[in-house]
Amino acid sequence: MNKKVLIILIVSFVLVTGVLLVMFTREKPQPAEQETSKPLVLPPIEKEPVGFGGQVYEQVESPAEKLPETNPFEAQTNPFEEKKTNPFEEGYTNPF
C-alpha cells in the first residue's frame, strides 16, 4: 500500500513540476510596435441628405415626452397634505 501512495505522489510531483516549468519558461508575446511619429488622420465625414425616414423621425413625438414626473426621492411624504386625512385629530386629546 505504501508503494502505491509513493508512486502516486512522485507522479503528481513530476506533473506539477512539468506544468510549472512550461508556464514560466514560455516566451511572452511581444506587443507590436506602432508608429508614433504620424498622428492618425481620418477623412472628413460628409453629411448625407435627409431621406424620408429622417423627415418622419423629426415629425413624430415620443409618448415618453408626455409622462408625468414620478420621482420616488422627493420629500413629499403625504400626498393628501392639502386635505385633512384624520377627522378626529382636533376632537379628544388624552390628558395623561
N, C-alpha and C positions, 0 to 999 in steps of 0.2 A: 504494500500500500504506500509506503514512503517513497518508493522508487517512482510510482506514478505521479505523486504530488511534485516530486523534484523535477521530473521531466516536464510537467505542465508549467511549472514556474520558469524553467530555463527557456522553454519555447516562447512563453509570453514575454519574458525579458528581451529575448532576441527580436521579437516582432516590434515591441515598443521602441527599442533602440533603433531599429531599421527605419521605422516611421519618423522618428525624431531627426535622424540623420538626413533623410530625404527632405524633410520640411526645412531644415536650417541650411542645407548646402545648395539648394536650388538657387539659381540666379534670379534676382528680382527684375521684372521688365523695366527697361529704361523709358522714361517719358519721351515722346517725340519732340524734337527741337522745333521751335516755332520762330518764324521771322519776326523780330521785334523792331526792325528798322522802318517798315512801312505800316502805317495805320490802315485799317480796313475801311474801304470806301464803298458805300452802297450806291446803286444807281437811284436817281430821283424817282419818287413814286408819282405816277400820273393818275389824276382823278378820272374815273370813268363817268360817263354821263349817267344820270339817274334814270333808271328804267321804270317800267310800270310798277314793279314791286316796291321800289323806293318811294314812288308817289303815294301808293296806297298806305305804306307804313307811316308816312308823315301825317296822313289824314285820320288814321284810326286812333281812338282813345283807349287807353288801358282801363279795365274795370278796377284795377288796384288804385288808380288815382282818386277814386271817389270813396274809398274806405274811410270810416271814422277813425280817429286816433284812439288807440287802445294801448296804453302804457301801464303795465302792471306795477311799475315802480313809482307812480305818482303818490302824493301824500294824502289823497282823498280816501279816508277810511270808511266813511258812512255816505253812501250815495243819496240818502234821504235827509241830509242835514237841513235842507230848507224847511221841511215839514217836521212836525213833532211826531216821533215814532212811538213814544210812550205816553199814553193819555193819563196815567196815574202818577206822573212824575211830580206834579205840584199838589197832589192830594194829601196823603198822610205821611208825616215824617216820624221816624222812630225816635222816641225821646231818650232811649238808652244809648 
